[in-house]
């Protein structure tokens, strides 16, 4: 169980030397998200309605002239603490850049698919009896019955062939697999054009970390497992790569997601472009999108990480009040940085002053 303990900003190590302007700019993006997009309230207790006025105020001259003061005036700080004394943990993610083709050919044969029209969201109202609550997507049959959607293996074998769902094709199935893991990609075409794609649903099967599977099978030492070491193993064992990747039955569907500025990251779950070094993927059941979270990690690319982040994305593997994924940017260099991040961390949630949080309040879904 996790609890919230009040903490003064003065007592927050690293707070005073952070670049609060970078966090403010990422926070202000939420004022410009699509009008129909509303956020659900996380179990930590931050009301999305209380954040709305602050999103708009973040673009004011007063806020931009004193970004640190903006956060200190409008938020209270709470340490996120596990009652048994355990610490939090961070990894990182990025937006891959992949060569692609708009047409299938001998070189480019692995597709990215749009969301099928028979994929439906599973809720408490339509969930079939005895289905695991973690299944959030299903296939709607012609008679309206909800069925488990075919998994990665079935889709790789051709389940979606002939339905005109292909967005584009890439050469390497491993590149496609890691784009599924990251939930976004920037596709580069031979004519110099590019396309951004982002998550638009999945089959509903639980996410399985293939790195863990490789460790259990002796393929990679537990101390060495990373995105880079997993890629090397897959490249060195091409005859076993597909079966290993298909152990992760979860399969992601995508949509085109244009981003106005090329330097911005992809539009993710909160429907705002991600900001390298400032966007954080969180457990959406616990944290409200748009919430500022100060992350103090022991080792990110060889250095301590003390930075105010904004909750703007989520992921199947991100579960718990003090579990986060740091967005590192786009391209191979960002991928190398992201793939090496595995660090214990402490989390500090910034709560709008208009939200009442009882000292020692518990966080549970």
C-alpha positions in Angstrom: 0.0 0.0 0.0 1.2 3.5 -0.9 0.6 6.6 1.2 1.0 10.4 0.6 3.1 12.3 3.2 3.2 16.1 3.1 6.7 17.5 2.3 7.8 21.1 1.9 9.4 22.1 -1.4 12.5 23.3 0.6 13.0 19.8 1.8 12.8 18.3 -1.7 16.4 17.5 -2.7 17.1 18.8 -6.2 14.0 20.9 -6.5 15.7 24.3 -6.3 18.1 23.6 -9.2 15.7 22.0 -11.7 14.6 23.7 -14.9 11.0 24.5 -13.9 10.4 26.3 -17.2 10.8 23.0 -19.0 8.2 21.4 -16.8 5.9 24.4 -17.1 5.9 24.2 -20.9 5.0 20.5 -20.8 2.3 21.2 -18.3 0.8 24.0 -20.4 0.3 21.7 -23.4 -2.7 20.2 -21.7 -4.7 23.5 -22.2 -4.5 22.8 -26.0 -5.5 19.2 -26.1 -8.6 18.2 -28.1 -11.8 19.7 -26.6 -13.6 16.4 -26.3 -10.7 14.8 -24.3 -11.4 14.5 -20.6 -9.2 12.8 -18.0 -10.3 10.3 -15.5 -9.6 10.9 -11.8 -6.8 8.7 -10.5 -7.0 7.0 -7.1 -4.3 9.3 -5.8 -7.2 11.9 -5.5 -6.1 14.6 -8.0 -9.3 15.9 -9.6 -8.9 16.7 -13.3 -11.3 19.6 -12.8 -8.8 21.2 -10.4 -6.1 21.0 -12.9 -8.0 22.6 -15.8 -7.6 26.3 -14.6 -3.9 25.6 -13.9 -3.3 24.3 -17.4 -4.5 27.7 -18.8 -2.7 29.7 -16.2 0.6 28.0 -17.0 0.8 30.1 -20.3 0.4 33.4 -18.5 3.2 36.0 -18.4 3.3 35.6 -14.6 3.8 31.9 -14.8 6.4 32.1 -17.5 8.4 34.8 -15.6 8.5 32.6 -12.4 7.9 28.9 -13.3 9.2 27.6 -10.0 6.9 30.0 -8.2 4.0 28.9 -10.3 4.3 25.4 -9.0 5.0 26.4 -5.4 2.0 28.8 -5.3 -0.5 26.4 -6.8 0.5 23.0 -5.6 1.4 21.2 -2.4 4.1 18.5 -2.4 3.5 14.9 -1.1 6.1 12.1 -0.9 4.7 8.8 -2.3 5.7 6.2 0.3 5.2 2.5 0.4 4.1 1.3 3.8 6.6 -1.6 3.8 9.5 0.7 3.0 10.0 -0.3 -0.7 11.1 2.4 -3.1 9.7 3.2 -6.6 11.3 2.3 -9.9 11.8 4.0 -13.3 12.5 2.8 -16.8 12.4 4.9 -19.9 10.8 4.9 -23.4 11.3 6.7 -26.7 9.9 7.1 -30.2 11.6 4.9 -32.7 12.5 6.2 -36.2 12.1 3.5 -38.8 12.5 3.4 -42.5 9.1 2.4 -44.1 7.2 2.0 -47.3 3.6 3.0 -48.1 3.3 -0.1 -50.2 4.3 -3.8 -49.5 7.3 -5.0 -51.5 10.1 -7.6 -51.3 12.0 -5.5 -48.7 9.2 -4.0 -46.6 6.9 -6.8 -45.6 5.9 -6.2 -41.9 2.8 -4.0 -41.5 1.6 -1.6 -38.9 -2.2 -2.0 -38.6 -5.0 0.5 -38.0 -7.6 -0.4 -35.3 -10.0 -3.0 -36.7 -13.7 -2.0 -36.7 -14.5 -5.2 -34.7 -12.2 -4.2 -31.8 -14.3 -2.9 -28.9 -13.5 -1.5 -25.5 -14.5 -3.8 -22.6 -16.2 -2.1 -19.6 -18.0 -3.2 -16.5 -21.2 -2.9 -18.5 -20.3 -5.3 -21.3 -17.6 -7.5 -19.7 -18.5 -11.2 -20.3 -18.9 -13.3 -17.1 -15.7 -14.7 -15.7 -13.5 -12.6 -17.9 -10.3 -11.3 -16.3 -10.7 -7.6 -15.4 -7.4 -6.8 -17.1 -9.0 -7.5 -20.5 -9.9 -4.1 -21.7 -10.5 -5.0 -25.4 -12.4 -7.7 -27.2 -13.6 -8.7 -30.7 -17.3 -8.1 -31.4 -18.8 -11.0 -33.4 -21.5 -10.5 -36.0 -24.2 -11.5 -33.4 -22.8 -8.9 -30.9 -21.1 -11.5 -28.7 -17.7 -10.4 -27.2 -14.8 -12.8 -27.9 -11.2 -12.7 -27.0 -9.3 -11.1 -29.8 -6.7 -13.1 -31.7 -3.2 -12.6 -30.3 0.1 -11.6 -31.8 0.8 -15.1 -33.2 -2.6 -15.2 -35.0 -2.2 -11.7 -36.4 1.4 -12.5 -37.6 0.0 -15.6 -39.3 -2.5 -13.5 -41.3 -5.6 -13.0 -39.2 -6.1 -9.4 -40.5 -5.0 -10.0 -44.1 -7.4 -8.6 -46.7 -9.0 -6.0 -44.5 -7.1 -2.9 -45.8 -5.9 -2.0 -42.4 -2.2 -1.5 -43.2 -0.8 2.0 -42.5 2.7 1.2 -43.8 5.3 -1.6 -43.9 8.7 -1.9 -42.4 11.6 -4.2 -43.1 12.5 -5.6 -39.7 9.9 -7.4 -37.6 12.0 -6.6 -34.6 11.7 -2.9 -35.3 8.0 -3.3 -35.5 7.9 -5.2 -32.3 9.7 -2.5 -30.3 7.5 0.1 -31.8 4.6 -1.9 -30.3 6.4 -1.8 -27.0 7.0 1.9 -27.2 3.5 2.6 -28.4 4.6 5.1 -31.2 6.9 5.5 -34.1 8.2 8.0 -36.6 8.1 6.4 -40.1 10.5 7.7 -42.7 9.8 7.1 -46.4 12.2 7.0 -49.4 10.7 10.3 -50.9 11.8 12.2 -47.8 8.3 12.4 -46.2 7.5 11.1 -42.7 4.5 9.9 -40.7 3.9 9.8 -37.0 1.9 6.8 -35.7 0.7 6.2 -32.1 -1.3 3.7 -30.0 -4.9 3.3 -30.9 -5.9 0.1 -28.9 -4.7 -3.4 -28.6 -5.9 -7.0 -28.6 -6.4 -7.0 -24.9 -4.0 -9.8 -24.0 -1.7 -9.1 -21.1 1.7 -7.6 -21.9 4.6 -10.1 -21.4 8.1 -8.7 -21.1 10.2 -10.9 -23.4 13.4 -9.8 -21.6 12.1 -11.6 -18.5 11.4 -14.7 -20.6 14.9 -14.7 -22.0 16.4 -14.4 -18.5 14.3 -17.3 -17.3 15.6 -19.4 -20.3 19.2 -18.5 -19.8 19.4 -16.4 -23.0 20.4 -13.2 -21.2 21.9 -12.6 -17.7 19.5 -10.8 -15.4 22.1 -8.1 -14.7 22.5 -7.4 -18.5 18.9 -7.4 -19.7 18.1 -4.2 -21.5 16.5 -3.2 -24.8 19.9 -3.3 -26.5 20.7 -6.8 -25.1 17.3 -8.1 -26.2 17.8 -6.7 -29.7 21.2 -8.4 -29.9 19.8 -11.7 -28.8 17.0 -11.5 -31.4 19.5 -10.6 -34.1 21.8 -13.4 -33.1 19.0 -16.0 -33.1 16.8 -15.2 -36.1 15.3 -18.6 -36.2 14.0 -18.2 -32.6 13.2 -14.5 -32.7 9.6 -14.7 -33.9 8.5 -17.4 -31.4 10.1 -15.3 -28.6 8.3 -12.1 -29.7 5.0 -14.0 -30.0 5.3 -14.9 -26.3 4.1 -11.3 -25.8 0.5 -12.0 -27.0 -0.5 -8.3 -26.7 -0.7 -6.6 -30.1 -0.9 -2.9 -30.7 -3.0 -1.0 -33.3 -2.0 2.4 -34.5 -3.4 5.6 -36.0 -1.7 8.4 -37.8 -1.0 11.3 -35.3 0.4 14.4 -37.0 2.5 16.6 -34.7 2.9 20.3 -35.5 6.5 20.7 -34.5 9.0 18.2 -35.7 11.0 18.4 -32.4 8.0 17.4 -30.4 7.4 13.9 -29.3 4.4 11.8 -30.3 0.9 12.5 -29.2 0.3 9.9 -26.4 -2.4 8.8 -24.0 -3.1 12.3 -22.6 -3.6 13.5 -26.2 -0.7 16.1 -26.0 2.7 15.9 -27.7 5.3 14.4 -25.3 8.3 16.4 -24.2 11.7 14.7 -24.0 12.9 14.7 -20.4 9.7 16.0 -19.0 6.9 13.5 -20.0 6.2 10.6 -17.7 4.2 7.5 -18.3 2.3 6.5 -15.1 -0.3 4.1 -13.8 -3.5 5.7 -15.2 -5.6 4.1 -12.5 -3.7 5.9 -9.8 -2.5 9.2 -11.3 -4.5 11.8 -13.2 -3.0 12.8 -16.5 -1.5 16.3 -16.3 -0.3 15.9 -12.7 3.2 17.1 -12.0 5.4 14.4 -10.4 8.9 15.1 -9.2 11.1 12.1 -9.8 14.3 11.4 -7.9 16.1 8.4 -9.5 19.4 7.1 -8.4 21.0 6.5 -11.9 19.7 7.5 -15.3 22.4 7.2 -17.9 25.1 7.4 -15.2 23.8 10.4 -13.3 21.2 11.0 -10.6 17.9 12.3 -12.0 16.1 15.0 -10.1 13.4 16.5 -12.3 9.8 17.6 -12.4 7.9 15.5 -14.8 4.3 15.7 -16.1 2.1 12.6 -16.2 1.2 12.3 -19.9 1.2 8.7 -20.9 0.7 5.2 -19.6 1.6 1.6 -20.4 0.8 -2.0 -19.6 4.0 -2.5 -17.6 3.6 0.7 -15.6 1.7 -0.3 -12.5 1.9 1.2 -9.0 2.0 4.6 -7.4 5.8 5.0 -7.7 6.4 3.3 -11.0 7.2 5.5 -14.0 8.6 5.5 -17.6 10.7 8.6 -18.6 10.2 9.8 -22.2 13.7 10.3 -23.6 12.9 11.6 -27.1 12.9 10.3 -30.7 15.5 8.4 -32.7 18.3 5.9 -32.1 20.2 8.1 -29.6 17.1 8.5 -27.5 16.6 4.8 -27.8 20.1 4.0 -26.5 19.5 6.2 -23.5 16.0 4.8 -22.8 17.1 1.2 -23.1 19.6 1.6 -20.4 17.4 3.0 -17.7 16.5 0.8 -14.8 16.7 2.6 -11.5 15.3 2.8 -8.0 13.5 6.1 -7.6 11.5 8.2 -5.2 8.3 9.9 -6.4 6.8 13.2 -5.1 3.3 14.1 -6.3 2.3 17.8 -6.7 -1.4 18.2 -5.8 -3.4 21.4 -6.5 -4.0 23.3 -3.4 -7.7 23.2 -4.0 -7.6 19.4 -3.5 -7.8 18.2 0.1 -5.5 15.3 0.8 -5.4 13.8 4.3 -1.9 13.3 5.7 -1.1 9.6 5.3 -3.9 9.1 2.7 -3.6 5.7 1.1 -3.3 5.2 -2.7 -5.1 2.1 -4.0 -7.0 1.5 -7.3 
